[in-house]
């Protein structure tokens, strides 16, 4: 069995006459080409070339450990309920972390979907992390203070073309697929949305089209069929089912998505797909350009 070691984040607070602390590394056991576990409590879909990963936490304890490290770092005094940290549900049904690295710098963004025991969104958490000097999020200063949701949705409208890489877990054959992708998103004056997701498998003429309709309500996009997208500052959005329990009842798979538009006209997306039993079955990385 092989191991993958990932350097852990440290505190940005330093004290005079204090030596720099030694970096801490987490060990990830590699059981196959694209799935890792940490003490059997995490599952990762890893994209080494794209420097991206999608990870599922399987216990609330592991989630708390990660959030404490991300928020408090070395300043964690070990108190049971630190004032600077709000722990989500103690019994989340699903916790998914998507991590995307910057295309232009040395930073990364980690986004957490946390669904409550009933399968409804509990919390969205985003960490923007950098090595060295702090790099501001590209879009954080461009939002119109009068109506920031307009800028956020307008940045997504239009035609996006790109390429996707999908890795499936060992339960589903540990396969890898690539495809050319097109996303068309339009909105009329009444806030009605129409989106087409077109995917053509690499090396074939097999094309799949998924048609969505929905409505824009401020920073929330709601699509027919119960899928929602929350628009965030910094050129980011997170997508999720409005009620995972309904997906399970109807034996439907579902997706958790994170998108980072680091610069205007270029974005990266990670989509984590779960089967009708709530098991993570694949991770898909997209790199797309607005045309």
C-alpha positions in Angstrom: 0.0 0.0 0.0 1.3 3.5 -0.9 0.9 6.7 0.9 0.2 10.3 -0.2 1.4 13.1 2.1 -0.3 16.5 2.0 1.1 19.5 3.9 -1.3 21.0 6.4 -2.2 24.7 6.8 -0.5 26.6 9.6 -1.4 29.7 11.5 -0.6 33.1 10.1 0.2 34.5 13.6 3.8 34.6 14.7 5.5 35.8 17.8 8.9 37.5 18.3 11.8 35.2 19.3 9.8 32.2 18.3 11.2 29.7 15.7 9.1 28.8 12.8 7.1 25.6 13.5 7.8 22.4 11.6 5.2 21.7 9.0 2.6 19.0 9.6 1.7 16.4 7.0 -1.4 14.2 6.8 -1.0 10.7 5.5 -3.4 9.5 2.9 -3.4 5.7 2.2 -3.6 5.0 -1.5 -5.8 2.0 -2.2 -6.2 2.5 -5.9 -5.3 5.0 -8.6 -7.9 7.6 -7.7 -9.3 6.9 -4.3 -7.6 7.6 -0.9 -8.7 7.1 2.6 -7.6 8.7 5.9 -8.2 6.3 8.8 -11.3 5.1 6.8 -13.1 8.4 7.5 -12.3 10.2 4.2 -12.7 9.3 0.5 -10.9 11.4 -2.2 -11.2 11.7 -5.9 -7.7 13.1 -6.8 -6.6 14.9 -10.0 -2.8 15.3 -9.8 -2.3 17.1 -13.1 -5.1 19.6 -12.4 -4.1 19.9 -8.7 -7.7 19.4 -7.6 -9.5 16.9 -5.4 -13.0 16.1 -4.2 -13.3 14.6 -0.7 -16.1 13.1 1.3 -15.9 13.1 5.1 -17.7 10.2 6.8 -17.8 11.3 10.4 -18.7 14.5 12.2 -15.5 14.2 14.3 -13.3 14.3 11.2 -15.3 17.3 10.0 -14.7 19.1 13.3 -11.0 18.4 13.2 -10.7 19.8 9.7 -12.7 23.0 10.4 -10.8 23.7 13.6 -7.5 23.4 11.7 -8.7 25.6 8.9 -10.2 28.3 11.2 -8.0 28.2 14.3 -4.8 26.6 13.1 -2.1 26.6 15.7 -4.2 29.1 17.8 -6.5 26.2 18.7 -6.4 26.0 22.5 -8.5 22.9 22.6 -11.6 24.4 24.2 -14.7 22.5 23.5 -16.7 25.3 21.9 -14.3 28.1 20.7 -16.0 31.4 20.0 -14.5 31.8 16.6 -15.8 28.5 15.3 -19.4 27.3 14.7 -19.6 23.6 14.2 -22.5 22.5 11.9 -24.8 19.5 12.6 -23.2 16.8 14.7 -24.9 14.2 12.5 -24.5 15.5 8.9 -25.9 13.2 6.3 -23.1 14.2 3.8 -20.0 16.4 4.0 -18.1 17.0 0.8 -15.0 19.1 0.3 -13.9 20.3 -3.2 -10.5 21.9 -3.6 -9.3 23.8 -6.6 -5.9 25.3 -7.1 -5.2 28.7 -8.7 -4.3 28.6 -12.4 -2.3 31.9 -12.1 -0.8 31.9 -8.7 0.0 29.8 -5.6 -3.4 29.9 -3.9 -6.3 27.5 -3.6 -9.9 27.4 -2.5 -11.5 24.7 -0.5 -15.3 24.6 -0.4 -17.4 22.5 2.0 -21.0 21.3 1.4 -22.5 20.2 4.7 -26.0 18.6 4.5 -28.0 18.1 7.7 -29.4 14.7 8.9 -32.5 15.3 6.8 -30.5 15.8 3.6 -31.1 19.6 3.5 -28.3 22.1 3.2 -26.9 23.0 6.6 -23.8 25.1 5.9 -21.5 26.2 3.0 -17.9 27.0 4.0 -15.1 28.4 1.9 -11.4 28.7 2.7 -9.2 30.8 0.5 -5.6 29.9 1.2 -2.3 31.2 -0.2 1.4 30.5 0.2 3.4 33.6 0.9 1.8 37.0 0.1 -2.0 37.3 0.2 -3.7 37.4 -3.2 -7.2 39.0 -3.2 -10.0 37.1 -4.8 -10.4 38.5 -8.4 -14.1 39.3 -8.3 -14.5 40.2 -4.6 -14.2 44.0 -5.3 -16.2 44.0 -8.5 -19.6 43.2 -7.1 -22.1 46.1 -7.4 -22.8 47.2 -3.8 -26.3 48.1 -4.9 -27.1 44.7 -6.3 -24.1 42.3 -6.1 -26.2 39.3 -7.3 -26.5 41.0 -10.8 -22.8 40.9 -11.3 -22.5 37.4 -10.1 -25.2 35.9 -12.4 -24.1 38.0 -15.4 -20.6 36.6 -15.1 -22.0 33.1 -15.6 -24.3 33.9 -18.5 -23.3 32.9 -22.1 -21.5 30.0 -23.7 -18.7 28.2 -21.9 -16.6 25.6 -23.7 -14.0 23.3 -22.2 -12.9 19.8 -21.3 -13.8 17.4 -18.4 -12.1 14.5 -16.7 -14.2 12.0 -14.7 -12.7 9.5 -12.3 -15.0 6.8 -10.9 -14.4 4.9 -7.6 -13.3 1.3 -7.5 -16.8 0.2 -6.7 -17.7 1.4 -10.2 -14.7 0.1 -12.0 -12.1 2.8 -11.2 -12.6 4.1 -14.8 -11.5 7.4 -16.3 -13.5 9.3 -18.9 -12.8 12.6 -20.8 -15.2 14.7 -22.7 -15.5 18.0 -24.5 -18.1 20.2 -22.9 -20.4 23.1 -23.7 -22.6 25.0 -21.2 -25.1 27.5 -22.3 -26.8 29.7 -19.7 -29.4 32.3 -20.6 -31.7 34.5 -18.5 -34.7 36.7 -19.7 -35.8 40.0 -18.2 -38.1 38.1 -15.7 -35.2 36.2 -14.2 -36.2 32.9 -16.0 -33.2 30.7 -16.6 -32.5 28.2 -19.4 -29.3 26.1 -19.2 -28.0 23.3 -21.6 -25.2 21.1 -20.6 -23.7 19.4 -23.6 -21.0 16.7 -23.3 -19.2 14.8 -26.1 -17.1 11.8 -25.0 -13.5 12.1 -26.3 -12.8 10.0 -29.3 -16.5 9.4 -30.1 -19.5 11.1 -31.5 -21.6 10.3 -28.5 -23.2 13.5 -27.2 -25.3 13.9 -24.1 -27.5 17.0 -23.5 -29.1 18.0 -20.2 -31.7 20.7 -20.3 -32.5 22.8 -17.2 -35.0 25.6 -16.6 -35.2 27.6 -13.5 -35.4 31.0 -11.9 -32.9 33.5 -10.4 -33.8 34.9 -7.0 -31.0 37.2 -5.9 -28.0 35.1 -5.1 -29.9 31.8 -5.4 -30.6 30.0 -8.7 -33.4 27.4 -8.4 -33.8 24.9 -11.2 -36.7 22.6 -11.9 -36.1 19.2 -10.3 -34.9 20.5 -7.1 -31.3 21.7 -7.8 -30.0 24.9 -6.4 -26.9 27.1 -6.9 -25.7 29.7 -4.4 -23.7 32.5 -5.9 -20.8 33.6 -3.7 -18.3 36.5 -3.8 -15.0 36.0 -5.5 -16.3 34.4 -8.7 -17.5 31.3 -6.9 -20.7 29.3 -6.7 -21.8 26.0 -5.0 -24.5 23.7 -6.3 -26.5 21.1 -4.4 -30.0 19.4 -4.3 -32.6 21.2 -2.3 -33.5 17.9 -0.6 -31.2 14.9 -0.9 -33.8 12.7 0.8 -36.1 13.1 -2.2 -33.3 11.9 -4.5 -32.8 8.8 -2.3 -36.6 8.1 -2.3 -36.7 8.3 -6.1 -33.5 6.2 -6.4 -31.9 9.2 -8.3 -28.2 10.0 -8.2 -27.2 13.6 -7.2 -24.4 16.0 -7.5 -22.5 18.5 -5.3 -20.7 21.2 -7.3 -18.1 23.9 -6.7 -17.1 26.5 -9.3 -14.3 29.0 -9.1 -14.1 31.7 -11.8 -10.6 33.0 -10.8 -10.4 35.4 -13.7 -13.2 36.8 -16.1 -13.9 34.3 -18.8 -12.1 31.3 -17.3 -13.3 28.9 -14.6 -12.7 25.6 -13.0 -15.4 23.3 -11.6 -15.5 20.1 -9.5 -18.6 17.9 -9.4 -18.9 15.1 -6.9 -21.6 12.5 -7.9 -23.3 10.3 -5.4 -25.5 7.3 -6.2 -29.0 6.7 -4.8 -27.6 5.1 -1.7 -25.6 8.3 -0.9 -22.2 6.7 -1.8 -19.7 8.8 -3.7 -19.2 7.2 -7.1 -17.3 9.7 -9.2 -15.5 13.1 -9.3 -15.4 15.3 -12.4 -13.0 18.2 -13.1 -13.9 20.9 -15.7 -11.7 23.6 -17.2 -13.9 26.0 -19.2 -13.5 29.3 -21.2 -16.2 31.8 -22.0 -16.6 32.3 -25.8 
